[in-house]
Amino acid sequence: MEKSQSSASTSPCLSPVRHPQKTHRLLPTNLYVIIYNFKARHADELDLKAGYKVSLSYGDYLLQTPTL
């Protein structure tokens, strides 16, 4: 009886297909989406609009661009 010549293999191997170099970006761990508009009342506050994304970092707020 002849053995089947299957391409499936149980041993790990590298893919023969080369993929272009992917750039990795770090994603914020605490990402929040603003759901209401907020008008700053003091100099140390930010105006925020619904849809903006903010992340918290060491107690400071980092404003990110809104996703449209």
C-alpha positions, 0 to 999 in steps of 0.5 A: 500500500502506498503512503499518501503524499499530504501537505499537512504536517504535524511538525512546525515549520516556517511559512514559505510566504513572506509577509511585509514587515508589519509595524506594531503600535502600542494601544492604550490600556485605559481607553474611554469614549466620550459620550456627552459634550463637556465645556471646560469651566476652568483653565486646567480642564479640556473641552470634550465632544461626544465621540472623542477618545481619551486614555488615562495615564498616571492621572493625566488625560491624553486626548486622542483624535475622534473616530469618524 
